[in-house]
Amino acid sequence: MEVMFALALIGIALTTLLASQSQGLSLANEAKFYTTASFLAQGKMAEIEIAETEGIMNDSGDFGDDYPDYTWEVEINSTSIELLEEYADRFKQIDLHVYFGENRVYQYDIRLYKLF
């Protein structure tokens, strides 16, 4: 009876330990994605900021062999602010999305406003 009780207690403890280990790995993968994605997004936004006005358009792509499974997508939209109405055609909202995985398991978004 004591042995059965001890085995049941060990089973419960191991189940709890394995569940927390699995959750820890999941959180570590998510943290790795957000760290890498923010780095890649900052680099891509820097490229967009220095690009010529004609070179900026909706686009998508990947980050090459250095970062497999990471892809990006840029959306350029016109936006207006009452204080900048005279520049409405030159004021743009730039949304950058960074995805990970074939099914886009994780997504990181960043937004930039730029006056051209």
C-alpha positions in Angstrom: 0.0 0.0 0.0 2.8 2.4 0.9 4.6 1.6 -2.3 1.5 2.3 -4.4 1.0 5.6 -2.6 4.7 6.5 -3.2 4.4 5.6 -6.9 1.2 7.6 -7.3 2.9 10.6 -5.7 6.0 10.3 -7.9 3.7 10.1 -11.0 1.8 13.2 -10.1 5.1 15.1 -9.4 6.7 14.0 -12.7 3.5 14.9 -14.7 3.6 18.4 -13.2 7.3 18.7 -13.8 7.0 17.7 -17.5 4.1 20.1 -18.1 6.1 23.0 -16.7 9.1 22.0 -18.8 6.9 21.9 -21.9 5.5 25.4 -21.1 9.0 26.7 -20.4 10.2 25.6 -23.9 7.2 27.2 -25.5 7.8 30.5 -23.8 11.5 30.3 -24.7 10.6 29.8 -28.4 8.2 32.7 -28.2 10.8 35.0 -26.6 13.4 34.0 -29.2 10.9 34.9 -32.0 10.1 38.4 -30.5 13.7 39.2 -30.0 14.7 38.1 -33.5 11.7 39.7 -35.1 12.2 43.1 -33.5 15.8 43.1 -34.7 14.8 42.1 -38.2 11.9 44.6 -38.2 14.1 47.5 -37.2 16.6 46.7 -40.0 13.8 46.5 -42.6 12.3 49.8 -41.3 15.7 51.4 -41.6 15.8 50.3 -45.3 12.4 51.7 -45.9 13.3 55.0 -44.2 16.3 55.6 -46.5 14.6 54.4 -49.7 13.6 56.8 -52.3 10.0 57.9 -52.4 9.4 55.9 -55.7 10.9 52.8 -54.2 8.4 52.5 -51.4 5.4 50.3 -52.1 3.5 47.3 -50.7 5.9 44.4 -50.8 6.8 41.1 -49.1 9.7 38.8 -48.9 12.0 36.8 -46.6 15.2 37.5 -44.7 17.4 35.1 -46.6 19.3 32.0 -45.6 20.5 33.7 -42.3 16.9 33.7 -40.9 15.0 30.8 -42.5 11.3 30.7 -41.9 11.1 34.5 -41.2 9.1 36.5 -43.7 8.0 40.1 -43.9 5.2 42.1 -45.5 5.0 45.9 -45.9 1.7 47.8 -46.3 1.8 51.5 -47.3 -1.3 53.5 -46.7 -2.2 57.2 -47.0 -3.3 58.8 -43.8 -4.4 62.2 -42.9 -4.1 64.3 -39.8 -5.9 67.6 -39.6 -2.7 69.6 -38.8 -1.0 68.2 -41.9 -3.8 68.4 -44.4 -1.6 70.3 -46.9 0.8 67.4 -46.9 -1.9 64.7 -47.0 -0.6 63.2 -50.3 2.9 62.9 -48.8 2.1 61.6 -45.3 2.1 57.8 -45.2 1.5 55.1 -42.7 3.9 52.2 -43.1 3.0 48.8 -41.4 5.6 46.1 -41.3 4.6 42.5 -40.3 7.3 39.9 -39.5 6.1 36.3 -39.5 7.7 33.0 -38.4 6.9 29.6 -39.8 5.2 28.4 -42.9 1.8 28.8 -41.2 2.8 32.2 -39.7 2.7 30.8 -36.2 4.1 34.0 -34.7 3.6 37.6 -35.9 5.4 40.8 -34.9 4.0 44.2 -36.1 5.5 47.6 -36.2 4.1 50.9 -37.6 5.9 54.0 -38.9 4.6 57.3 -40.1 6.7 59.2 -42.6 6.4 62.4 -44.5 7.9 62.2 -48.0 
